[in-house]
Amino acid sequence: PPGPPPSHRNSSGGDDCDGYGGMRMPAGLLDSDDQEAHWLFSTAYRLTTTDISLAGFTAAILLDASRWKPDADDELSPEDTAAAELAYTFGMTEVNTAPSLSSKHRKTVIQGLKKSFIGRGGDLLIIFQNTGSGEGTPLGDGPDAEHALNLVALLLDCINTAYAEADAEGADLLAGVSVVLEGFARSGMFRIEGVWDSGVQVSFEVQAFTDALPS
């Protein structure tokens, strides 16, 4: 299947990594020093299996951002819930499962993701559902929605770092990883930002998912 257009490489600071490389799209794009690909996309709608197939993907993983809002009745914090759902969805072993999506456990989250990306080959599309905030949406609005979107940004930081480290290490059968934020395009923003509990900020450019579709 056809691949998406080339783009610049994302660069962002972190607490234990001086710089992050961008991710490559899996289909049809040759890697080179001066040619990189978009890896982070958004839609205003829910993706269909046809959308995923047309963009050249054959494997997808779903994570629901609306489940990461603070809930006084929940024994787990949103950070704990996000880490637990990440481990379950990716099938991480206990040693690679972080108890929380926090700066203290960031390296464990990254290690678990690296293990998930290495050895599988092919492509992998990670879809964050319900990232469009607003009244009447599953994510809602206000501080709770902002909290959930912050966790999405932090997990993007971990995904980007995990891929960049594995790629730099020359890992065998490294999957081509891309991410879609469903609903985020309704915000009209082309960047998602977040801040770790350590104060470290992260920021990522978001492209329209239509850029990944064949013309």
Summary of the structure (lengths in Angstrom):
residues: 215
radius of gyration: 16.2
end to end distance: 12.0
largest distance: 50.2
contacts: 692
relative contact order: 0.23
helix: 35%
strand: 19%
